[in-house]
Amino acid sequence: MFKFQTSEYAHADRYPHLIMVHKVIITPTGTHLEGPDVDVQNRVTRKYPNCSDYFMRLTFADEDGQPTHLPHYIDGSEIYQKRFASVLHGSINVAGRRFVILGWSHSSLRTRQCWFAAPFIQGRQLVSAREVIRELGDFSAIRCPAKVSRPMLSVLACA
């Protein structure tokens, strides 16, 4: 019996907990754009439902999409410190938008993923990654480092 399959776009429209998210894979030799793909909404994407094009999920991987693993006899500092860390500490430009690190969760660290954001207009105000983090609340009372990502700590220190 033939069964009609719906597209990912239809699933995102049908289920309010899903959102279409652009994805970028950073490899040792390149930057690969993917998506948008269906992803589960989070606190930030629920707060800005009409601005999903300004958020993207970034993954660090090898050329085959698998986690980067180097043999013990190969020095990976060029890859990890210069290639991957330069993206985390800098920005990535996609379609004329400058995306900077927004943050990550404990589970996303295991999958080598993080969220990036580009500035956007909400109402009549320009919203940057720094503003998004600031609006999430006060994290200064959290004493467990695993519960607060580094960008949040650095933004809060500057606030």
C-alpha positions in Angstrom: 0.0 0.0 0.0 1.3 3.5 -0.9 1.8 5.8 2.0 2.2 9.5 1.4 5.3 10.9 3.1 5.2 14.5 4.2 8.2 16.8 4.0 10.2 18.1 6.9 8.8 21.5 6.3 5.2 20.1 6.9 6.3 18.6 10.2 7.7 21.9 11.4 4.4 23.6 10.5 2.3 20.9 12.0 4.1 20.5 15.4 4.7 23.6 17.4 7.7 22.1 19.3 9.7 21.8 16.0 11.5 24.5 14.1 13.5 24.7 10.9 17.2 25.3 11.7 20.1 26.1 9.4 23.2 24.0 10.1 26.9 24.4 9.5 29.5 21.7 9.7 33.0 22.9 10.3 35.7 20.4 9.2 39.4 20.6 9.3 39.4 21.8 5.6 36.1 23.4 5.0 32.7 24.9 6.0 29.6 23.0 4.8 26.2 24.6 4.9 23.2 22.4 5.4 19.5 22.6 6.0 17.3 24.0 7.1 16.5 20.8 9.0 13.8 20.1 11.6 15.0 20.5 15.1 13.4 20.7 18.5 12.8 24.2 19.8 14.6 25.5 22.8 14.0 28.4 25.2 15.7 30.9 22.8 14.0 29.8 19.6 10.6 29.8 21.4 11.2 33.4 22.5 12.0 34.5 18.9 9.8 32.3 16.8 9.9 34.6 13.7 13.7 35.0 13.8 14.8 31.4 13.3 16.9 32.4 10.2 19.2 34.3 12.6 20.1 31.2 14.7 22.1 28.2 13.5 23.5 25.0 14.9 27.2 24.5 14.3 28.9 21.1 14.3 32.6 20.3 14.4 33.3 17.1 12.5 35.7 15.3 10.2 35.2 15.4 6.4 33.0 12.4 6.5 30.7 14.0 9.1 32.0 11.8 11.9 33.7 13.2 15.1 37.3 14.2 14.4 39.7 11.6 15.8 43.4 11.8 15.2 46.0 9.1 15.9 48.2 9.7 18.9 51.2 10.3 16.7 49.6 13.2 14.8 49.7 16.7 16.3 46.2 18.1 16.1 46.9 21.6 17.3 46.5 23.1 13.8 43.0 21.6 13.6 41.8 22.1 17.1 43.5 25.4 18.1 43.7 27.2 14.9 40.7 25.9 12.8 38.1 25.0 15.4 39.0 27.5 18.1 39.2 30.4 15.7 35.6 29.8 14.7 34.5 29.6 18.4 36.3 32.8 19.3 35.5 34.6 16.1 32.5 34.6 13.8 31.2 32.9 10.7 29.7 34.8 7.8 26.8 33.2 6.0 24.6 35.0 3.4 25.8 38.4 4.6 25.1 37.7 8.2 27.8 37.6 10.9 27.1 34.7 13.3 28.8 34.6 16.7 28.7 32.0 19.4 25.5 32.0 21.4 26.2 29.0 23.7 25.9 25.3 24.2 24.4 22.7 26.5 26.1 19.8 28.3 24.5 17.4 25.8 25.5 19.4 22.8 29.2 19.3 23.9 29.1 15.5 23.7 27.9 15.8 20.0 30.4 18.7 19.3 27.6 21.1 18.6 26.9 24.7 19.6 24.5 27.5 18.7 25.5 30.6 16.9 23.3 33.8 16.3 23.4 36.8 14.1 21.9 40.2 15.1 18.3 40.8 14.2 15.5 43.3 14.8 12.8 42.4 17.3 10.1 45.1 17.4 12.2 48.2 17.0 15.3 46.9 18.9 18.5 45.3 17.6 19.0 42.0 19.3 22.5 40.5 19.4 23.8 37.2 20.9 24.9 39.2 24.0 21.3 40.5 24.4 19.8 37.0 24.0 22.0 35.6 26.7 21.4 38.6 29.0 17.6 38.1 28.6 17.9 34.5 29.7 18.4 35.6 33.3 20.9 36.1 36.0 23.4 33.2 36.2 25.7 34.7 38.7 24.3 32.6 41.6 25.1 29.3 39.8 28.3 27.9 41.3 28.5 24.7 39.2 30.6 25.5 36.1 28.9 22.7 34.1 25.6 24.6 34.3 26.9 27.8 32.7 28.6 27.9 29.3 31.7 29.9 28.8 30.1 32.5 26.5 27.5 33.2 29.1 30.1 33.6 31.8 32.1 36.1 29.6 29.0 38.0 28.6 27.8 38.2 32.2 31.2 39.4 33.3 31.0 42.3 30.8 27.4 43.2 31.7 
